[in-house]
Amino acid sequence: MSSSPRAMHIVLNGVTEDSRVLKCAWSLGNAGWDVLVCGARPNHHDDHLKIGYTNIERVHLKIVVKQSFIAFILRALRYYKRRFQVKYLPIKEPTIPNLGRARSTLKPIALKFKPDVIHAHDYTALPIAGALVEYLATQGHTAQLVYDAHEYVPGVSHLNAPLKLVYTREEKRYSAVAATVLSVSEGMSDLLIPHLGLTSRPELVANDPLFEGQQPCPKNMRQDCGISDQTPLLVYSGAVAPQRGLATVLEALKELPGVHLALIANPKNQTVLDLQSQYVALKDRFHVLPYVPNSELVSYLSAADIGLIPIHHKLNHEISLITKFGEYMQARLPIVVSDVRTMAAEVKRLGNGEVFITEDVADFSVAVNKVLANKAKYQSAYSDEVLKERSWERQAENLVNIYNRIAQTNPVARVHMPFAVITKQAPQ
């Protein structure tokens, strides 16, 4: 058995689409930790992956975040079910999705692995991770709890009020006993302190993109769109929902002749399908492209002219520098962003793009035309120093130091493995 310290990461998604989980696990593995990531699969077929030195086990759990049409229908059914319950049935406190199943599924895995640290990725995983720490204590094993707060629960729009209260109660319960609470931004930290009643400030590990770990992408975005190097190309990469503001972009595209939009997203996402149907007249300039591996994303993005962040005013949008902000920076793309507080301020500070009034089609068009007229001016903001500061490698140094401190260890760093997810043979 390896003498290296051990960390168990828990996340209620498919892992491969979660760049933060992958980067944390990859960096800790390179730093000498043995890491096991436990993610979710909606069916009964568990599978086994690796990234660097880290093992990824995706087990049978219902995935919390799912954007398929079926998920859309199920949400609607749950809505009407809740309305019926409120009107006709006695009030009953909601329960946390997946909690019982996740605890029973992960207990034997945790007991066998015996982690020194259990890392909960986001509020959905925290009640599970906290319960596993408590369970291991009854079995004579001590594990430290790390709560990695990806979102501010009161600002999560898809949670109803009763469920927000339940998750908040669990957050407060387990944050009080966690070895540390991690935050993705200083704005998030400002809100978490009163929200969770913390006596010390959360430790910052921003979700910045890979710098040294980047790999060239064998595909070219312009070729995938069927356009020349001279054609103006806007890009949006990531999750798609109405509040992400893509309708504003497509409305503006009608008044931006010759300009193309590349949307890197799940092509089966219902909002994507709706946009394709609604803007069918723009089909020659609106290109939906599949995701590329995270390590190749910066290379792929670099073929565009402008990176877009047209999101609406929501609490969690106001307080964060979202992942794609850093990815666009590493790709040296000027950024056109809506006037959400934190990112608008950062664009104005760096001079790496333009800010437009949220949901204002005309103002968006003005911002795009300004950047296209002098792209080099905005790209000049990207000095090597700026890009290194906004890199995952810089954040990983902090993460590893936090881990070594709370586990009172100092493992020997390993030769760095490439940032690539591979399928591995199932354990016998």
C-alpha positions in Angstrom: 0.0 0.0 0.0 1.3 3.5 -0.9 2.5 5.6 2.0 1.4 8.8 0.2 -1.4 10.8 1.8 -4.8 10.1 0.4 -7.7 12.4 -0.7 -11.2 11.4 -1.7 -13.1 13.9 -3.9 -16.9 13.8 -4.2 -18.9 15.5 -6.9 -22.4 14.8 -8.1 -21.8 15.1 -11.8 -20.0 13.0 -14.5 -16.6 14.5 -13.6 -15.2 14.7 -17.2 -17.2 18.0 -17.8 -16.1 19.6 -14.5 -12.7 21.3 -15.1 -12.3 22.3 -11.5 -12.6 18.8 -10.2 -10.2 17.4 -12.8 -7.6 20.2 -12.2 -7.7 19.7 -8.4 -7.3 16.0 -8.7 -4.5 16.2 -11.3 -2.5 18.8 -9.4 -2.7 16.9 -6.1 -1.6 13.7 -7.8 1.4 15.5 -9.3 2.2 16.9 -5.9 2.5 13.4 -4.4 -1.1 12.7 -3.1 -3.0 9.5 -3.9 -6.4 10.8 -5.1 -9.7 9.1 -5.8 -12.5 11.0 -7.4 -16.0 9.6 -6.9 -18.4 11.0 -9.5 -21.9 10.0 -10.7 -23.5 8.0 -13.4 -27.2 7.9 -13.9 -27.2 4.2 -14.9 -26.1 1.0 -13.2 -22.8 0.7 -15.2 -20.0 2.0 -13.1 -16.8 3.0 -15.0 -13.2 3.7 -14.2 -11.1 6.6 -15.6 -7.8 8.2 -14.8 -6.3 11.7 -15.1 -2.6 11.7 -14.4 -2.0 9.7 -11.2 -5.6 10.1 -10.1 -8.3 7.4 -10.3 -11.9 8.4 -11.1 -14.7 6.1 -10.2 -18.1 7.0 -11.5 -20.8 5.1 -9.6 -24.5 4.7 -9.8 -25.9 8.0 -8.5 -28.6 10.2 -9.9 -26.7 13.2 -11.5 -27.8 16.5 -10.0 -26.9 18.7 -12.9 -28.4 17.4 -16.2 -29.4 19.5 -19.2 -31.2 17.0 -21.4 -34.8 17.4 -22.6 -35.8 14.6 -20.3 -34.4 16.5 -17.4 -36.4 19.6 -18.5 -39.7 17.5 -18.6 -38.9 16.0 -15.2 -38.3 19.5 -13.7 -41.7 20.6 -15.0 -43.4 17.5 -13.5 -41.7 18.1 -10.1 -42.9 21.7 -10.2 -46.6 20.7 -10.6 -46.1 18.0 -8.0 -44.8 20.6 -5.5 -47.8 22.8 -6.3 -50.2 20.0 -5.6 -48.4 19.1 -2.3 -48.4 22.7 -1.1 -52.1 23.1 -1.8 -53.5 19.7 -0.7 -51.0 17.9 1.5 -49.5 18.7 4.9 -46.2 20.7 4.8 -43.2 18.4 4.7 -39.6 19.5 4.7 -37.9 18.6 1.4 -35.1 16.1 1.4 -31.7 16.4 -0.2 -31.6 14.5 -3.5 -29.3 11.4 -3.7 -28.2 11.7 0.0 -29.3 8.2 1.2 -28.1 6.4 -2.0 -24.8 8.3 -2.1 -24.0 7.6 1.5 -24.7 3.9 1.2 -22.8 3.6 -2.1 -19.7 5.5 -1.0 -19.3 4.2 2.5 -17.5 1.0 1.5 -15.4 2.9 -1.0 -14.3 5.4 1.7 -13.7 2.6 4.2 -11.4 0.7 1.8 -9.6 3.8 0.6 -9.2 5.4 4.1 -8.6 9.0 2.9 -6.8 11.6 5.0 -8.9 14.3 3.4 -12.5 14.2 1.9 -13.1 17.0 -0.5 -16.7 18.1 -1.1 -17.1 19.8 -4.5 -20.0 22.2 -4.0 -23.0 22.3 -1.7 -24.6 19.2 -3.2 -21.6 17.0 -2.2 -21.1 18.5 1.3 -23.8 16.5 3.2 -22.4 13.3 1.7 -18.8 14.1 2.4 -19.6 15.2 5.9 -21.5 12.0 6.6 -18.5 9.9 5.3 -16.1 11.8 7.6 -18.5 11.0 10.5 -18.8 7.3 9.4 -15.1 6.8 9.1 -14.7 8.2 12.7 -16.9 5.4 14.0 -14.6 3.0 12.2 -11.5 4.4 13.9 -10.2 6.5 11.0 -9.9 10.3 11.0 -10.3 12.2 7.8 -10.3 16.0 7.4 -13.2 17.7 5.6 -12.7 20.3 2.9 -15.7 22.2 1.6 -15.1 23.7 -1.8 -17.9 26.2 -2.3 -18.5 26.5 -6.0 -21.7 28.6 -5.7 -23.5 30.8 -3.2 -26.6 28.8 -2.3 -29.0 31.7 -1.8 -28.2 32.8 -5.3 -28.8 29.4 -7.0 -31.8 30.1 -9.2 -32.9 26.5 -9.8 -33.3 25.7 -6.0 -36.7 26.4 -4.4 -36.7 28.3 -1.1 -37.3 25.3 1.2 -34.5 23.3 -0.5 -32.2 26.3 -0.2 -32.9 26.3 3.6 -32.1 22.6 3.9 -28.8 22.9 2.0 -27.9 26.0 4.0 -28.5 24.2 7.2 -26.2 21.4 6.0 -23.6 23.9 4.8 -23.5 25.6 8.3 -23.4 22.2 10.1 -20.4 20.9 8.1 -18.6 24.2 7.5 -18.3 24.5 11.3 -16.3 21.2 11.5 -14.5 21.4 8.2 -10.7 21.8 8.3 -11.1 24.6 5.7 -13.6 26.2 3.4 -12.5 27.0 -0.1 -13.9 29.8 -2.3 -13.6 30.5 -6.0 -13.5 34.3 -5.7 -13.1 37.1 -3.1 -16.7 38.2 -3.9 -17.9 34.7 -3.0 -15.9 34.8 0.2 -17.5 38.1 1.3 -20.9 36.4 1.1 -19.9 33.1 2.6 -18.6 34.6 5.8 -22.1 35.9 7.1 -24.0 33.2 5.2 -22.2 30.3 7.0 -21.2 32.2 10.2 -17.5 31.6 9.5 -15.0 32.9 12.0 -12.2 33.0 9.4 -12.1 33.9 5.7 -12.5 31.1 3.2 -9.2 30.2 1.4 -9.2 31.3 -2.2 -8.6 28.7 -5.0 -9.9 30.4 -8.1 -10.9 28.2 -11.0 -8.3 29.6 -13.4 -7.4 27.7 -16.6 -4.3 25.6 -17.2 -1.2 27.5 -18.3 1.7 25.0 -18.5 -0.7 22.1 -18.7 -2.2 23.3 -22.0 -2.0 21.0 -25.0 -2.5 21.8 -28.7 -5.9 20.9 -30.1 -5.7 18.8 -33.3 -9.0 20.5 -34.5 -9.4 24.1 -35.7 -12.5 26.0 -34.9 -12.5 28.0 -38.1 -12.2 24.8 -40.1 -15.1 23.3 -38.1 -17.2 26.4 -38.9 -16.1 26.3 -42.6 -14.9 29.9 -42.6 -11.6 31.7 -43.5 -9.1 33.3 -41.2 -10.4 36.7 -42.3 -14.1 36.1 -41.2 -15.0 37.8 -37.9 -15.7 35.0 -35.4 -17.3 35.3 -31.9 -17.2 32.4 -29.5 -19.1 31.3 -26.5 -18.0 28.2 -24.6 -19.7 26.4 -21.8 -23.1 25.8 -20.2 -26.2 27.1 -22.1 -29.4 28.3 -20.4 -31.7 31.3 -21.0 -29.9 33.4 -18.3 -26.6 32.9 -20.2 -27.7 35.6 -22.6 -27.2 34.0 -26.0 -30.5 35.3 -27.4 -29.0 38.8 -27.1 -26.0 37.7 -29.2 -28.1 36.1 -31.9 -30.4 39.1 -32.1 -27.3 41.3 -32.5 -26.0 38.9 -35.2 -28.8 40.1 -37.5 -27.3 43.5 -37.4 -23.6 42.4 -37.7 -23.3 41.3 -41.3 -20.5 38.8 -42.0 -19.9 38.1 -38.3 -20.1 34.4 -37.2 -20.9 32.9 -33.8 -19.3 29.6 -32.6 -21.2 28.0 -29.7 -19.1 25.3 -28.0 -21.7 23.4 -26.0 -23.8 20.2 -25.6 -25.6 20.0 -29.0 -28.5 18.2 -27.3 -29.1 20.9 -24.7 -32.7 22.0 -24.9 -31.8 25.7 -24.9 -29.3 25.1 -27.8 -32.0 23.3 -29.8 -34.5 26.1 -29.1 -32.0 28.8 -30.3 -31.2 26.8 -33.4 -35.0 26.6 -34.2 -35.7 30.2 -33.3 -32.7 31.6 -35.3 -32.8 29.2 -38.3 -32.3 32.2 -40.6 -28.8 32.6 -39.1 -27.9 28.9 -39.6 -25.0 29.8 -42.0 -23.4 32.0 -39.3 -24.5 30.2 -36.1 -22.3 27.2 -35.6 -22.9 24.7 -32.7 -19.7 22.8 -32.0 -19.1 19.9 -29.5 -16.9 20.2 -26.5 -13.2 19.6 -26.8 -11.0 18.2 -23.9 -10.3 20.9 -21.3 -6.5 20.7 -21.8 -7.1 21.5 -25.5 -9.7 24.2 -25.0 -7.4 27.2 -24.9 -5.8 26.1 -28.2 -9.1 25.6 -29.8 -10.5 29.0 -28.6 -7.5 30.9 -29.9 -8.8 30.7 -33.5 -11.7 33.2 -32.7 -11.6 37.0 -32.5 -13.7 37.6 -29.4 -14.8 35.6 -26.4 -18.3 36.3 -25.2 -19.8 36.4 -21.6 -23.3 37.8 -22.2 -24.8 36.6 -18.9 -27.8 38.1 -17.1 -27.8 39.7 -13.7 -28.0 36.9 -11.2 -26.4 36.9 -7.7 -23.8 34.2 -8.5 -23.0 35.9 -11.8 -22.2 39.2 -10.1 -19.6 37.8 -7.6 -17.5 35.5 -9.8 -14.8 35.5 -12.5 -16.3 32.5 -14.2 -14.1 29.8 -15.7 -14.5 30.9 -19.3 -13.1 34.4 -18.4 -9.7 32.9 -17.7 -9.9 30.5 -20.6 -10.6 33.4 -23.0 -7.6 35.3 -21.5 -5.3 32.3 -21.9 -6.4 32.1 -25.5 -5.6 35.8 -25.8 -9.1 36.7 -26.9 -10.6 40.1 -26.2 -13.7 39.7 -24.0 -17.1 41.3 -24.5 -19.0 40.9 -21.2 -22.3 42.1 -19.9 -22.2 44.6 -17.0 -22.2 42.0 -14.2 -20.2 43.5 -11.4 -17.0 41.5 -10.9 -16.2 40.6 -14.5 -17.1 44.1 -15.8 -14.8 45.6 -13.3 -12.0 43.3 -14.3 -12.4 44.0 -18.0 -12.2 47.7 -17.3 -9.2 47.2 -15.1 -7.2 45.2 -17.6 -8.4 46.8 -20.7 -8.9 43.4 -22.4 -12.3 44.0 -23.8 -15.6 45.9 -23.7 -18.6 46.0 -21.3 -22.2 46.2 -22.6 -25.5 46.7 -20.9 -27.0 43.4 -20.1 -29.7 42.2 -22.6 -29.2 45.4 -24.7 -28.8 44.2 -28.3 -27.7 47.5 -29.7 -25.1 48.1 -26.9 -23.7 44.6 -27.5 -23.3 45.3 -31.2 -21.4 48.5 -30.4 -19.1 46.6 -28.1 -18.4 43.9 -30.7 -17.7 46.5 -33.4 -15.3 48.4 -31.1 -13.2 45.3 -30.5 -13.2 44.1 -34.1 -12.0 47.5 -35.2 -8.9 47.3 -33.0 -8.4 43.7 -31.8 -4.6 44.1 -31.2 -5.3 47.0 -28.7 -7.2 44.7 -26.4 -4.8 41.7 -26.8 -1.9 43.9 -25.6 -3.3 43.6 -22.1 -2.2 39.9 -22.1 1.4 40.1 -20.9 3.1 36.9 -19.7 2.9 38.2 -16.1 -0.9 38.8 -16.4 -1.5 35.3 -17.9 0.7 33.5 -15.3 -1.1 35.3 -12.5 -4.4 34.1 -13.9 -3.4 30.4 -14.2 -4.4 27.2 -12.6 -0.8 26.4 -11.8 -0.6 29.4 -9.5 -3.9 28.4 -7.8 -2.7 24.8 -7.5 0.3 25.9 -5.4 -2.2 27.3 -2.8 -4.3 24.2 -3.0 -1.4 21.8 -2.3 -0.1 24.0 0.5 -3.6 23.9 2.1 -3.8 20.1 1.8 -0.3 19.5 3.2 -1.1 21.9 6.2 -4.4 20.3 7.2 -3.0 16.7 6.8 0.3 17.7 8.4 2.2 16.0 5.6 4.7 16.9 2.9 4.7 14.2 0.2 7.4 14.0 -2.5 6.2 15.6 -5.8 6.0 13.3 -8.8 7.0 13.7 -12.4 4.1 15.6 -13.9 1.7 13.6 -15.9 -0.2 15.1 -18.9 -3.6 16.6 -18.2 -5.7 14.0 -20.1 -8.6 11.8 -19.0 -8.2 8.1 -20.1 -10.3 5.0 -19.6 -8.7 2.4 -17.4 -9.3 -1.3 -16.8 -11.8 -1.9 -14.1 -10.3 -3.2 -10.8 -10.4 -7.0 -10.4 
